[in-house]
Amino acid sequence: MSVPRIKTIAITALILINAFFGAVIIIDTTADVSNERQAIENICALMRSNGIELSPDNVKINSSLRQMRTTRALESEEIIARALLDTVTITDQGIIYLYENPQRGTAEFYSAGDFEIRLNKGVVSNANGTLTTVEGVLRDMKLESSVLTVAMGQETETVIAVGAYRGANIFNCMIEFVFSEGSLETIRGRYVGGIEPTEDDTRISQVGTALLDFLAWSKREGVECTHIFGVEAGYQHRVAGSYGEGVITPAWLITTDKARYLIDGTTGDIWPVAQTA
């Protein structure tokens, strides 16, 4: 067993013994929501005893999340491209598909779901406002998104959309919409297509386990925070093959007063993520 893993186990054990000896309930994947809520209340008290404020109301439970398989969906790529470029010429360049319409612009799609669309000036106006325009474009592209933020530059305005699947954010699938001189200029980022159920029986950690992992990790790594403002269930996308094969796995996004952290629901790995809101 590795030294970091031994340290994590030791720190977690000490935290539990010192604060809630035998009182913290760890809920497995078969537990009901009421028991999980009780566990969250206990863990929030445990957090407070370790100097971190967390309200149970800021913990979003979603026990329906499961690991899903992803594949490249060329039909989805074409829908996205045609939504903005209309009639296109399609060129298969291997792992890259190129869509072109000289009057409107070009689109390039890569195997992992990454893409970039460059539009001619005036093709998509933002006369109705950037957020309204982006919401309309996302509908036309048939892409689900649940978070929109705006970043102002000296000569550009950028809207960032976070992809979603059935209402749950895919935290590392973000799409940027860049506006310049009154029109949409560039769309780039990653989307996930071809999502299918998998028979993989990989155990998914519940929110209580994720919070205990975060507490132990923050103690071990010396990460300081005094307030957790939100704990959100969602997904992260991992590419596993050269032609877009991969998975979306349940994940937990923890927003603190210092930074935002993502916890992998299958491996327990934790890392800081870029601020998007």
N, C-alpha and C positions, 0 to 999 in steps of 0.2 A: 504494500500500500504506500502511495506517495506521501512525502512529508506534508505538502499543502492539504491533502485530504485528511491526514491525521490531525493537523491543526484545526481544520474546520470542525471535525467531530468533537475534538476536545473543547473548543470554544462554545459550540452549540450546547454541549452537555453542561458546561459551567453556567451558561446563561439560564438554562432551564432550572438547574438546581438552585441557583441563587434567587431567582425571581418567582418561579411558579412550580415548585417541586411537585411533579405528578399532576399538575392542574391544567396544563396546556393540552388541548385535544388536537391530535393530528388526524385529519379526515382523509380517508382513502377515496378512490374513485367511485365507490359504491355508496358513499354516505349521502344523506338527504340534505336539502338546502338549509333546513332549520338547524341541524347539527353543525353544518359548516358555518353558519352565521354565529353560533355560539363560540365556535373555535376562533373566528375572526375577532370577536369581542375580547376573548382571552389573550390573543396575540397582540391586540392593540394595547392592552394593559401591560403586557410584557415589553412592548416597544417603549411605552412611557417610563417604565422602570429603568430603561436603558437610555433615557434622555431623548427619545424620538416621539414626537406627537403624531398620532394617526387616528382619525375618526373612522369607525366602521362604515359610516355613510359614504366615505370616499373609496371604499373597496368594491369594485364591480365584479360580481360573481357571474361566470358563464361556464357551467359545467358541461355544456354540450360540445365544446371544442375538441376536435380529434385530429390526429395527423392525417394529412391527405396527400395523395400523389399528384404531381403536376407534369404535364407534357406540353410540348410546343403545339399551339393551335393556330395554324396558318389561316384558317377561316376568320378567326378573331382579328388577326393582324390586318387582313384585307378590309374588314369592316371598319377598323380604326382609320386606316389610310383613306378609304373612300369617303368617310364622313367629312374629311377636310379637302381632299384632292379631287373628289368626284371620279370621273373616268381616268383610269391610270394604265400605264404600261408597266408590267411586272417583269423584273429580271431576277432569276434565281442565281445567286452568286455563292451557292453552298450554304454556309451557316448564316449568310446575310441575304435578305430579300429586299430588293430595291423597288419602290413604287414611285412613278414619275408622272407628272402632268405639267408641262412647261408653262402653262398659264396660271397654275396655282402653287406648285412647289414640289418637294420631294420628301419621301419617307424611307428610312432605313430601319429594318428590324433584325435583331440579332437573336441567336438561339436561346439565350438565357432569359428572354423577356425584355431586355433592354432595347430601347428604340429612340429615334430622333426624327422629328418632322420639322422641316424648314419651309415656311410659307412665304410666298411673294407678298409684298407690301399691299395692304388693303383687302386681302382675301377674307380675313376675319377682323371686322372692326370691333373696337371696345366702346362704341358709342353708348351702350347701355350700362357701362361699368365693367371692370375687370372680373369681379366675382360672378356677376350674372352671366357674363360671356363664357367663363370657364365652366360654370354649371351646365350651360347649354351644350357646350362642346363635349363634356363628359357624357351627357345623355346621348348625344349623337353617336359617340364612339362606343356606347353601351358598356361603359366602365363604371363600376361601383366605387364610390369614394365618400368618405365620411368626415374628412377634416380638410379645411381650406384655410391657409394663412397667406398673408401678403407681405412682401419685402420690397421696399422702395430703394432704387438705385438712383444715380445721378441722371441717367438718361433712360432707364428702363424700370418697369414694374413687374415683379415676379410673383405669381400665385403658385403655392405648393399644395398639391393634393396628395393625400395618403390613400393608397388603395385599400379595398376592403373585400371581404367575402362573407356574404349573408349577414351583414351588419357588424362584423368584427374586423377591426383594422388589421392590415398586413403591414406591420410597423416599418419594415425596411423596403417597402415598395412605394416610392414616392415619384411623383410626376411634376415637373416644373413647367409652367406656362409663362413665357417671357414676352412681355408687351413692349413695343417701342414705337414712338411717333403715332400713337392712336390705333395701332393694330397689333394682332397676335403675330409674333415673329417666329418663335421656336417653341416646340414641345419636346421635352426629353425626359427620360426616366425609365422606370421598369413597371410592367404590369404582369400579372400572373394569369395565364390562360390554361385551359385544359385541366381543370381541377377535378379529380376523381377520388372516390373513397378507396381506402386501402385496407387490407386485412391484417396489416402490421399491428401486433398486440403490444407495441411499446408502451410502457407505463407512463402516464402523463401526471406530472406533479400538480397538486391542487394549490389554491392560493395560500393556504396556511403554510404548507411546506415551502412555497416560494418566498414568503415573508421571513420565515425562519432562516432560510438559506441566505437571504439578503442581509439579515441582521448579523449572522455569523461571518459572512464575507466582509461586511463593512468593518467589523471589529478586527478581523485578521489583516485586512489591507490598510487599515487606518483611515478609512473613508469617513469624513465627518458630515453629518446632517442632523438637524434638530426637528425637522418637520417633513412628513410625507403627505403631499397634497392629493395624490391620486394613485390608485393601483388598478390598472386596466387589463382585462384579458383580451388577447388577440392572437395574431399569428406572426411568424417570421418565415421568410422564403429562403430555402437553401437549394442551390443548384448542385446536382449530383452527376450530370452527364454532359457530353459535348453538344447534344442537340436539344437542350432545354429540359431534359429529365431532371426532376427534383422533387421536393416535398415542401408543403407548408406545415409547420409544426406549431402547436400552441405555445404561446409566450406571454410573459407578464411585463407590462411597462410600468415602472415605478418612477413617479415624478416627485423629486425632493426639492428642498430649498436651495440645493447646490447644483444638481444636475438631474438628468433622466437616465435610467438604467433599464436594460432589457435582460430578462431572465428566461433562458431556454427551458421550456416545459418538459423536455425529454432528458436533457443532459444536466440541467441545473447551472450551466455556465452563465456568468454575469458579466456585462460590459456596459460602459457608458455609450449613449447614442446621441446623435445630433439633435439639437432643439428645433422643433418644427412648429411650435405654437407658443 
